[in-house]
Each structure stands twice: as C-alpha cells, then as structure tokens.
Amino acid sequence: MMVYKYPARLTRSYGIEKTVLVILVWGLILEAITLLYFYTSAQTWRFEYQYTLLLFAMTLIATMILIAKIAKRIHRPIGIDS
C-alpha cells in the first residue's frame, strides 16, 4: 500500500492562511450579494452601497495578496525552508 505524503512546504500553507482565506472568501460572497441587492433595487446612492463597495475592494485585494503568499510558499524550491 502506497501512502502519499505532501511535501512539508505544502502542508505548512494550510495553517492560519487557510482559515483567513475562508473568512475572506465568505466576506466576498456576502458583499457581492449585498452589492447586487443594492444595484437591483436602484439604491446606489445610499451610504451602505458605497461602504460595501469599498469593503468589497479591500477584501478582494486582501484575498489576492493571501493567495499570492500561499502560491509563493508552495512554489518555492524544496531546498529553501523559510
């Protein structure tokens, strides 16, 4: 029976980053639903719409930074261990 083990550099990336990534993705989903609601009800003039738009942009940027950090860690050469 062959047991497949992940390289150490791959398992390390599933620590706190995975938890934060799940929270950020759920935030993006909820903010997208909220933006869609405000847009379809023609309430784009409201403060809540503008605030949610800002939060959506900030959450999207944070998610992209975190994904880039995880990808960089996974694709690092095996000899480097930091």
GROMACS elastic network, one bead per residue, 0.5 to 0.9 nm:
[ bonds ]
;  ai    aj funct       b0    kb
    5     8     6  0.87307   500
    6     9     6  0.80936   500
    6    10     6  0.62515   500
    6    11     6  0.64357   500
    7    10     6  0.54154   500
    7    11     6  0.66644   500
    7    12     6  0.88792   500
    7    78     6  0.84136   500
    8    11     6  0.53502   500
    8    12     6  0.62054   500
    8    13     6  0.89490   500
    8    78     6  0.88111   500
    8    81     6  0.89319   500
    9    12     6  0.53909   500
    9    13     6  0.68667   500
    9    73     6  0.68481   500
    9    74     6  0.59388   500
    9    75     6  0.85407   500
    9    76     6  0.79169   500
    9    78     6  0.74908   500
    9    81     6  0.75643   500
    9    82     6  0.89884   500
   10    13     6  0.55638   500
   10    14     6  0.74022   500
   10    70     6  0.89987   500
   10    73     6  0.77193   500
   10    74     6  0.54521   500
   10    75     6  0.87393   500
   11    14     6  0.55736   500
   11    15     6  0.77874   500
   11    74     6  0.88878   500
   12    15     6  0.60474   500
   12    73     6  0.85699   500
   12    74     6  0.87065   500
   13    16     6  0.80188   500
   13    17     6  0.66239   500
   13    18     6  0.73572   500
   13    70     6  0.59757   500
   13    71     6  0.86887   500
   13    73     6  0.69933   500
   13    74     6  0.71206   500
   14    17     6  0.62147   500
   14    18     6  0.52060   500
   14    19     6  0.81299   500
   14    70     6  0.86221   500
   15    18     6  0.58361   500
   15    19     6  0.71872   500
   16    19     6  0.52041   500
   16    20     6  0.62460   500
   16    21     6  0.85100   500
   17    20     6  0.51477   500
   17    21     6  0.59300   500
   17    22     6  0.85897   500
   17    66     6  0.72144   500
   17    67     6  0.87466   500
   17    69     6  0.89862   500
   17    70     6  0.75814   500
   18    22     6  0.62101   500
   18    23     6  0.87364   500
   19    22     6  0.52502   500
   19    23     6  0.64580   500
   19    24     6  0.87649   500
   20    23     6  0.51366   500
   20    24     6  0.61694   500
   20    25     6  0.86309   500
   20    63     6  0.88094   500
   20    66     6  0.85054   500
   21    24     6  0.50566   500
   21    25     6  0.60738   500
   21    26     6  0.85658   500
   21    63     6  0.65896   500
   21    66     6  0.71255   500
   21    67     6  0.78914   500
   22    25     6  0.52138   500
   22    26     6  0.62065   500
   22    27     6  0.85384   500
   23    26     6  0.52620   500
   23    27     6  0.61574   500
   23    28     6  0.87117   500
   24    28     6  0.62059   500
   24    29     6  0.87040   500
   24    59     6  0.63454   500
   24    60     6  0.79767   500
   24    62     6  0.77306   500
   24    63     6  0.62044   500
   25    29     6  0.62602   500
   25    30     6  0.86956   500
   25    59     6  0.82544   500
   25    60     6  0.84525   500
   25    63     6  0.72826   500
   26    29     6  0.50465   500
   26    30     6  0.62006   500
   26    31     6  0.84825   500
   27    30     6  0.52145   500
   27    31     6  0.59686   500
   27    32     6  0.84254   500
   27    56     6  0.80277   500
   27    59     6  0.72380   500
   28    31     6  0.51163   500
   28    32     6  0.59713   500
   28    33     6  0.85715   500
   28    55     6  0.88070   500
   28    56     6  0.62531   500
   28    59     6  0.65209   500
   28    60     6  0.69055   500
   28    63     6  0.89005   500
   29    32     6  0.51864   500
   29    33     6  0.63127   500
   29    34     6  0.87180   500
   30    33     6  0.51274   500
   30    34     6  0.62172   500
   30    35     6  0.86396   500
   31    35     6  0.60641   500
   31    36     6  0.84764   500
   31    52     6  0.63901   500
   31    53     6  0.78797   500
   31    55     6  0.76560   500
   31    56     6  0.59686   500
   32    35     6  0.50682   500
   32    36     6  0.60628   500
   32    37     6  0.85591   500
   32    52     6  0.86541   500
   32    53     6  0.87494   500
   32    56     6  0.73295   500
   33    36     6  0.50695   500
   33    37     6  0.61848   500
   33    38     6  0.87623   500
   34    37     6  0.50593   500
   34    38     6  0.62971   500
   34    39     6  0.85524   500
   34    49     6  0.79894   500
   34    52     6  0.74800   500
   35    38     6  0.52072   500
   35    39     6  0.60144   500
   35    40     6  0.85364   500
   35    44     6  0.86912   500
   35    49     6  0.64615   500
   35    52     6  0.68037   500
   35    53     6  0.69996   500
   35    56     6  0.87488   500
   36    39     6  0.50600   500
   36    40     6  0.60200   500
   36    41     6  0.84684   500
   37    40     6  0.53257   500
   37    41     6  0.61293   500
   37    42     6  0.86037   500
   37    43     6  0.85741   500
   38    41     6  0.52566   500
   38    42     6  0.61854   500
   38    43     6  0.51229   500
   38    44     6  0.60097   500
   38    46     6  0.84444   500
   38    48     6  0.85799   500
   38    49     6  0.63003   500
   39    42     6  0.52048   500
   39    43     6  0.61566   500
   39    44     6  0.58777   500
   39    49     6  0.82214   500
   40    43     6  0.77376   500
   40    44     6  0.89283   500
   41    44     6  0.82359   500
   42    45     6  0.80416   500
   43    46     6  0.57857   500
   43    49     6  0.73490   500
   44    47     6  0.81632   500
   44    48     6  0.85035   500
   44    49     6  0.56784   500
   44    50     6  0.73165   500
   45    48     6  0.86030   500
   45    49     6  0.70915   500
   45    50     6  0.76181   500
   46    49     6  0.54645   500
   46    50     6  0.67615   500
   46    51     6  0.88335   500
   47    50     6  0.51937   500
   47    51     6  0.60449   500
   47    52     6  0.84970   500
   48    51     6  0.50411   500
   48    52     6  0.59609   500
   48    53     6  0.84212   500
   49    52     6  0.51540   500
   49    53     6  0.60816   500
   49    54     6  0.86810   500
   50    53     6  0.50418   500
   50    54     6  0.63405   500
   50    55     6  0.87162   500
   51    54     6  0.51310   500
   51    55     6  0.62218   500
   51    56     6  0.85630   500
   52    56     6  0.59323   500
   52    57     6  0.85538   500
   53    56     6  0.50593   500
   53    57     6  0.63236   500
   53    58     6  0.87205   500
   54    57     6  0.52187   500
   54    58     6  0.62580   500
   54    59     6  0.86063   500
   55    58     6  0.50706   500
   55    59     6  0.59725   500
   55    60     6  0.83964   500
   56    59     6  0.51661   500
   56    60     6  0.60020   500
   56    61     6  0.85884   500
   57    60     6  0.51066   500
   57    61     6  0.62135   500
   57    62     6  0.86430   500
   58    61     6  0.52010   500
   58    62     6  0.61908   500
   58    63     6  0.85979   500
   59    62     6  0.50576   500
   59    63     6  0.60519   500
   59    64     6  0.85924   500
   60    63     6  0.51068   500
   60    64     6  0.62174   500
   60    65     6  0.86645   500
   61    64     6  0.51546   500
   61    65     6  0.61997   500
   61    66     6  0.86376   500
   62    65     6  0.51344   500
   62    66     6  0.61721   500
   62    67     6  0.86212   500
   63    66     6  0.51479   500
   63    67     6  0.61254   500
   63    68     6  0.85431   500
   64    67     6  0.51261   500
   64    68     6  0.60873   500
   64    69     6  0.85608   500
   65    68     6  0.51085   500
   65    69     6  0.61681   500
   65    70     6  0.87288   500
   66    70     6  0.62476   500
   66    71     6  0.85672   500
   67    70     6  0.51290   500
   67    71     6  0.60453   500
   67    72     6  0.84758   500
   68    71     6  0.50447   500
   68    72     6  0.59928   500
   68    73     6  0.85388   500
   69    72     6  0.51616   500
   69    73     6  0.62557   500
   69    74     6  0.87189   500
   70    73     6  0.51027   500
   70    74     6  0.61772   500
   70    75     6  0.86305   500
   71    74     6  0.51058   500
   71    75     6  0.60540   500
   71    76     6  0.85027   500
   72    75     6  0.53087   500
   72    76     6  0.61163   500
   73    76     6  0.53996   500
   73    77     6  0.89619   500
   73    82     6  0.87690   500
   74    77     6  0.84603   500
   75    78     6  0.85991   500
   76    79     6  0.84250   500
   76    80     6  0.69619   500
   76    81     6  0.85993   500
   77    80     6  0.58525   500
   77    81     6  0.85460   500
   78    81     6  0.72015   500
